[in-house]
């Protein structure tokens, strides 16, 4: 399964529902995208929100 999310301190907010019960242990592989030149509108919104929350 591949999903997108945004890191907010020690929490990762995901953009879709996943069919995994609460409390279930999972393993996450982190792929960090450092390209900030061509941001989608959704990506720009979440980056702006993260900056606002700080």
Secondary structure as GFF3:
##gff-version 3
##sequence-region A 1 54
A	DSSP	beta_strand	5	8	.	.	.	ID=ss1
A	DSSP	beta_strand	11	14	.	.	.	ID=ss2
A	DSSP	alpha_helix	41	53	.	.	.	ID=ss3
###
